[in-house]
């Protein structure tokens, strides 16, 4: 039921704006656009540098009409209207989402622009004192350039719009559905995990069988069994651990020789930071601390790349992580 409501509300919201004339532009072109130039001609909008040329007639006979939304252009900073533009059936241009817009220019000298164009600008209140309108005003002694904030001008009518309430309700409902789906997914994972643990948990008979192998046929004693398993594990583990530790020390020593004196300190900080990151993965470090550590690691890596390849640095990090796992296992086996 909620999904049906969400679908209906989305369709209602999406139908409020006609922006099909921009459908042929890809996201990169829309992001590149910093200036839209409305011109007296016909054809599809086309991008030249960072200027998007838009024409008042889409074809020779089809004039632009309805509502035009410029929200797809997040970096739009300037709009220019040719003074001969023919927007006599265009109802509105929505610039309320263009937070970087600062200038609107009416180019040329033609009183018809002020008399025949009937469109309204849809804006937010914050744009009234931020966006500047420049145009040539006719006076008996000629055309005089005039510059005013949108709040002060009376050339282009505007209408203040709040953040769309329906859009907010749709987003809220979408978040609610997403949270419910996450909760259900989390519960499903818990059930799967519990079933998996139940299947993996050893039975008393299995413990007894393991006890018989390790200690002989004596009564089951969990502590004795645990110590015997540790002893047997350490017998093979300790030599391997010492060998891997020695190999890493050799690798680190060779890296310091390669780094030369100027970068030895950076190499030590590089490995120390990586150790802290690995330790934080199983600790209580917050995301801010982890972010700082990752940034520090990246900075060290950039400096070291004057002497090391990316692959060489990655081998150092991987070997250090493997050794730290062995160190943890050594503590458990003590």
TORDRENTI-372389 format. One record per residue: residue in three letters; x negated, y negated, z of N, C-alpha, C, CB in turn. Coordinates in steps of 0.2 Angstrom, whole numbers, plus 5000, padded with zeros to 4 digits. Atoms other than C-alpha are relative to their C-alpha. Glycine has a CB too. Layout:
% TORDRENTI-372389
alaXYZXYZXYZXYZ;...
% end
This chain:
% TORDRENTI-372389
unk499650065000500050005000499649945000500550005006;unk500450064999498649885005499649994993499550015005;unk500350015006497749924989500449974994499850074997;unk499550025004499349884979500049925001500650035000;unk499950074998499449714988499449964997500149995007;unk500750035002497549674985500049994992499550055002;unk500050015007497749714966500549954997500350074997;unk499550055003499349604964499749935002500650015004;unk500350064999498449464973499549984996499849995008;unk500550025004496949474963500249984993499550064999;unk499750025006497949474947500349935000500550054997;unk499750074999498849314953499549955000500450005006;unk500550055000497249224957499650004994499550025006;unk500450005006496349274941500349974994499750074999;unk499650025006497749214930500049925000500750035000;unk499950075000497549034936499649964996499949975007;unk500450045004496148984925499950034993499349995003;unk500149975007495849004906499349984999500549974995;unk500750025002493949014902499750054995499650005007;unk500249955005493949134888499549974995500650024996;unk500450035004492949014878499250015002500149924999;unk500649994998491449054888499850085001499949975007;unk500149934999491649244887499450034996500650044998;unk500649985004490249264874499349985003500149974993;unk500650024997488949184885499850065005500049935003;unk500249964995487949304896499849975006499450054998;unk500150034994487549274914499349965000499950065006;unk500650045000485749214910500149944997499550044996;unk499850065004486449084898500449955005500450014994;unk499550044996487749024911499549985006500550055003;unk500450024994486349014925499549954997499650065002;unk500550045003485148924913500449934999499850024993;unk499650075002486548784909499949955006500750024998;unk500050064995486148624918500449944998499349985001;unk499750065003487048504906500550034995499549954997;unk499549985005488748524897500249944996500650035004;unk499850065005489048404882500650024996499349994996;unk499349995003490848394877500049954994500649985004;unk500150045007490848344858500650004996499450024997;unk499450005004492048294845499850044993500149924998;unk500249955006491848444833500450065001499350014999;unk499649944999492448624832499550065000500550014994;unk500449945000491648794835500050035007499349984998;unk500149974993491148904850499549975003499850084999;unk500550044996490148834864499350044998500150015007;unk500749985001488248854861499549975004499850004992;unk500550034996486748834871499349984997499850065006;unk500650035003485248724866499649985006500149954995;unk500450024994483848724879500450025007499849935000;unk499550004994484848694896500649974999499649985006;unk499350035002486248604887500550044996499849934996;unk499549965003487848694883500449954996500450045005;unk499650055004488748604868500750035000499749994993;unk499349985000490648624870500449954996500350015007;unk499650045005491848564856500750005002499950034993;unk499350014998493648494858500450054996500249934999;unk499649965004494248604844499650074999500149974993;unk500349935000493848794845499950024993500450055004;unk500049995007494248814827500349934996500550064997;unk499750065004494848684813500749985003500050014993;unk499350024998496648694820500150025007500450044995;unk499949984993496448764837499749965005499850075001;unk500350044995496248634850499950035007500449935000;unk500049974993495648664868500549975004499349975003;unk499450024996497048664880500050045007500750014996;unk499949964994497648724897499549975005499950074999;unk500550024995496348724911499450034999500350035007;unk500749985001494548734910499650015006499649954995;unk500449994994493448804924499350014999500350075004;unk500750005001491648764925499650045006499749935000;unk500449964995491248884940499550054998500650035004;unk500549955002490349004929499349975000500250034994;unk500750045001488848874928499849985007500149954995;unk500250024993488048874946499549945000499850065003;unk500550055000486648754941500249944996499450034997;unk499850065003487648624932499949945004500850014998;unk500150064997487048454936500349944997499249995001;unk499750065003487748344923500550024994499349964996;unk499549995005489248324911500049944996500750025003;unk500050065004489248214896500750014995499449994995;unk499550005005490848174886499949954994500749975004;unk500050045005490748104869500649955000499950044993;unk499450054999491847944868500550024995499749934999;unk499549995005492748014853500350075001499750004993;unk499749944999493248174861500750005000499850035007;unk499250005000495048234859500250065005500250024992;unk499849954995495648314875500749985002499650005006;unk499350034999497448254873500550055002500349974994;unk499649954998498148424877499750055005500350054995;unk500449974995496848484889500349985007499250005000;unk499750024993497648484907499549985005500550065002;unk500550014995496148494918499450034999500350025007;unk500749975000494348524921499850015007499549964996;unk500149984993493948614937499250005001500350075002;unk500750004998492248564944499950015007499749934998;unk500150004993492548594962499550055003500750025003;unk500549954998491348744963499349984997500250074997;unk500650025003489948654954499649955005500049964993;unk500350044994488948604970499449964998499850045006;unk500650035002487448544960500149944996499550044997;unk499850055005488448424949499949935003500750014998;unk500150064997487848244952500249944995499349995002;unk499950055005488248144936500550024994499349984996;unk499549995006489648124923499949944996500750015003;unk500250065004489248014908500550004994499350014997;unk499650015006490447954894499649964996500749965002;unk500450035004489347914880500349964994499550054996;unk499750045006489647784866500549955002500350054995;unk499550054998490947644865500650014996499749934998;unk499349985003492747694861500549995005499950074996;unk499450014996494247624870500550065000500349944999;unk499649945001495147784864499950055005500050034993;unk500149954995494347894877500449995006499350005002;unk499750014994495147804891500850004999499849935002;unk499350005002496847794882500450064998500149954995;unk499749945003497147964874499850065003499850004993;unk500149944996496348094885500350005006499250005001;unk499550004994497548154898499750055006500750024998;unk500249954996496448284907499949975007499450044998;unk500150024993496248284926499450045003500650015005;unk500649974997494648324936500350035006499449965001;unk499849974993494948454950499350005004500350074999;unk500650014996493648414963500150015008499749934999;unk499949994992493248444982499849935002499550055002;unk500150064997493248294993499349975001500349995007;unk500750014999491348304996499749974993499650065002;unk500250025007491148264977500149934999500250044995;unk499850075002491948094978499549955001500649985005;unk500550044999490448014985499350024998499949985008;unk500649975002489148124978499950004992500050085002;unk500150005007489548124959500149934997500650054997;unk500050065003489247974949500250004993499349965000;unk499750005006490247924934499749944996500849995000;unk500350065004489347814920500449994994499250014999;unk499650015006490247734906499949934998500850025001;unk500150075002490247574895500749975000499850004992;unk499450044999491647454900500049944995500149985007;unk499950055005492347334887500249935003500550024994;unk499850074998492347144891499949954995499549985006;unk500050055005492546994881499349994997500349935002;unk500750015003490646974879499750064998499649965006;unk500349945003490447154874500050065005499249994998;unk500049944996490147324881499550005006500050074996;unk500550004995489347334898500050075004500349945005;unk500149934997488647494906500249995008499350025000;unk499850004994489547534922499950075004500849985000;unk500149934996489147664936500449995007499250015001;unk499649994994490247714950500150075003500749974999;unk499949944997490547854962500750024998500050005008;unk499349975002492147964958500549965004500050075000;unk499550034995493047884973500149934998499750005007;unk499950075002492847704966500249994993499349975001;unk499850015007493247734948500750014998499550044995;unk499349995002494947734939500050024993500449935002;unk500049985007494447804922500250074999499249994997;unk499849935001494647984924500450025007499450054999;unk499649984994496048044936499750065003500850014998;unk500349944996495548174949500650025005499449995003;unk499649974995496448294961499650045004500650044996;unk500449974995495748354977500350075001500049965007;unk499849934999495748544979499650035006499950044994;unk500349964994495448644995499750064997500450005006;unk500249945001494548804995500650044999499550035005;unk499449975002495848914987500250055006500050044994;unk499749964995496948995001500150074998500649975003;unk499949935002497449144991499450044999500449994993;unk500749965001495649184986499750025007499549954997;unk500249984993495249185005500450065002500149945005;unk499649954998496649295008499850074997500849994999;unk500249945003496149414995499350035002499949984992;unk500649984998494349415001500050035007499549945001;unk499949984993494949445019500350075000500549965004;unk499749935001496049595013499450054998500650004996;unk500549955003494549665003499550025006499649964994;unk500449984995493449655018500350055005499849945004;unk499649954996494749745029500050074997500749975001;unk500049935004494849885016499350035000500349994993;unk500749985000492949895015499850035007499549954998;unk500149984993492849905034500350075002500249955005;unk499649944999494150045035499650064996500749994998;unk500349945004493250145021499350025004499949984993;unk500749994996491550125031500250045006499749935001;unk499949964994492350185047500250074998500649975004;unk499849945002493150335038499450044998500550004994;unk500749975003491450375029499650025006499749954995;unk500449984994490550365046500350065004500049935005;unk499749944997491750485054499950064997500849995001;unk500249945004491550605040499350025001500249994993;unk500749984999489650595042499950035007499649944999;unk500149974993489850635061500250075000500449955005;unk499749935000490950785058499550054996500750004996;unk500449955003489750855045499350015004499849964993;unk500649994996488250825056500150045006499849935003;unk499949964994489050905071500150084997500749985003;unk499949945003489551055060499350034998500450004994;unk500649985002487751065054499650025006499649954996;unk500349994993487051055072500250075003500049945004;unk499749944997488251195077499750064997500850005000;unk500249955003487651305064499250025001500149994992;unk500850004998485751265068499950025007499749944998;unk500149984992485951295087499950075001500649975004;unk500249934999485051455092500550035005499350015001;unk499649964995486051585101499650035005500550064996;unk500449964995485551675117499650064997500550025006;unk500349955003485151825107499449984996500550044996;unk500550035004484051725096499449985004500249954995;unk500550024995483151655111499650065003500349965005;unk500349944997482851825118499550044995500650055002;unk500449975005482151895102499349964999500450004993;unk500650045000480951745101499550015006500249934999;unk500449994994480451775119499650075000500550005006;unk500349945001480051955115499450004996500550064997;unk500550015004478951905101499449975003500249974993;unk500550054997477951775111499750035006500349935001;unk500349984993477851855128500150075002500449965005;unk499949934999478352035126500750015003499550035005;unk499449994998479852115133500149995008500250084999;unk499950024993480052015149500749965000499449965003;unk499450044999481551925156499949934997500249995007;unk500150065004481951765146499949945005500749994997;unk500250064996481051615154499949944995499450025004;unk500150065005481251455144499449965000500649965000;unk500650044999479851365152499350044997499949985007;unk500649965002478551505149500050014992500150075003;unk499950005007479251525131499749944997500750024998;unk500250065003478951345128499349995000500449945003;unk500750015000477251335134499650054996499850025008;unk500349955005476751495124500049984993500350075001;unk499950035007477451415108499549944999500749984999;unk500450065000476451255112499250034999500049965006;unk500749985000474851355115499850034993499950065005;unk500149975006475051455099499949954994500550054998;unk500050065005475451295089499349965000500649965001;unk500650045000473951195096499450044998499949995008;unk500649975003472751335091499949994993500250085001;unk500150025007473051295073500049934999500650044996;unk499950075001473551115075499449965001500649985004;unk500650044998472051045084499549994995499750025006;unk500550015005470751085071500249964994499850074997;unk499850045006471851015057500149935002500750034998;unk499950074998472250865067499349965000500349995007;unk500650035000470450825070499749994993499550055004;unk500250015007470050855051500349944997500150074997;unk499750055003471350735046499849935003500850015000;unk500250064997470850605058499349984998500050015008;unk500750025002469050615053500049984992499550075000;unk499950025007469550605034500349935000500550054997;unk499750075000470550445038499549955002500649995004;unk500550054998469150365047499449994995499650035007;unk500550005006467950405032500349954995499850074998;unk499750045006469250325020500049935003500750034999;unk499950074998469450175031499349975000500250005008;unk500650035000467550155033499849984993499550055003;unk500150025007467350165014500349944997500150064996;unk499650065002468650035012499749945002500850015002;unk500450064997467749915024499449984996499950015007;unk500650015004466149935014500249974993499750064998;unk499850035006467149894998500349935001500550054997;unk499750074998468049745006499549955001500450015006;unk500650054999466349665010500249965007499949954994;unk499950034993466249555026500649955000499449965002;unk499550065001467449415019500750035001499949974994;unk499349985000468949535019500150065005500250034993;unk499949944995468549665033500649985005499350015004;unk499550024995469649565045500750014997499949935002;unk499450005003471049555033500250084999500049974993;unk499849935001470949745030500250035007499350044998;unk499849984993471049775049500749985001499549985005;unk499350034999472549665050500550044996500049934999;unk499549965005473349755035500250075003499650014993;unk499949944997473149925044500449995006499450045001;unk499750014994473649855060500849994999499749955004;unk499350025001475249775053500450064997500049954995;unk499749945002475649945044500250045006499650034995;unk499949964995475550035060500649975004499450005005;unk499450034996476749915069500650014996499849925001;unk499449995004477949925054500350085001499949994993;unk499849934999477950115056500350025007499450054999;unk499850004993478150105075500749975001499549975005;unk499350044999479649985073500550044997499949934997;unk499549975003480550105062500450055005499750054994;unk499749964995480850215077500149975007499650065001;unk499950044994480950075090500649965000499449965001;unk499450054999482149935095499849934997500149995007;unk500250075002481249795085500649974995499450014995;unk499550035004482549675077499849994993500349945003;unk500250015007482649635059499649944999500749994996;unk500450065001481849465061499350025001500249955005;unk500749984999480249545068499850044995500050045007;unk500249965005480249675055499949964993500650064998;unk500150045005480449545042499349965000500549954999;unk500650044999478949445049499450054998499949985007;unk500649955001477849605049500050024992500250075004;unk500049995007478349645031499749954996500750024997;unk500350055003477949475026499249995001500349935002;unk500750004999476249485034499650054996499950015008;unk500349945004475849655026500049984993500550065001;unk500150035007476249575009499549954999500749974998;unk500550055000475149425012499350045000500049955006;unk500749965000473649545017499950044993500050055006;unk500049965006474049655002499849964994500650044998;unk500150055006473949504990499249985000500449945000;unk500750024999472249444997499550064999499949985007;unk500449945001471549624997499950024992500250065004;unk500049985007471949644978499549974996500749994997;unk500650035003470449544974499450065000499749945003;unk500549945000469449704979500250074999499649995007;unk499749945000470649844979500650004994500350025007;unk499449995005471949914966500650015005499950064995;unk499449994997473749934971500050075002500649984996;unk500049934998473450124971499650015006499850044994;unk500549994994471950114983500449985006499449964999;unk499750024994472950014995500650045003500349924999;unk499449964999474450124994499850075003500450024994;unk500349944997473350274998499849995007499450034996;unk500150014993472750195014500650005004499649935000;unk499450014996474450155020500350075001500549964996;unk499749934999475050335016499650045005500150034993;unk500449964996473650415024500049985008499250004998;unk499950024993473850315040500750025002500049925000;unk499449984997475650355041500050085001500649994994;unk500149934999475250545039499750015007499750034994;unk500449994994473950525053500549985006499449965000;unk499650024995475250435064500550065002500349944999;unk499649944999476450585062499750055004500350024993;unk500449954996475150705068499849985007499350014996;unk500150024993474750595083500650015004499849924999;unk499449994996476550595088500150085002500649984996;unk500049934999476550785086499650035005499950044993;unk500549984995475050805096500249985007499349964999;unk499750024993475850705111500550055002500349934999;unk499549954998477350825110499750075002500550014994;unk500349944999476250975110499650015007499650034995;unk500450004994475250925126500450025006499849935001;
% end
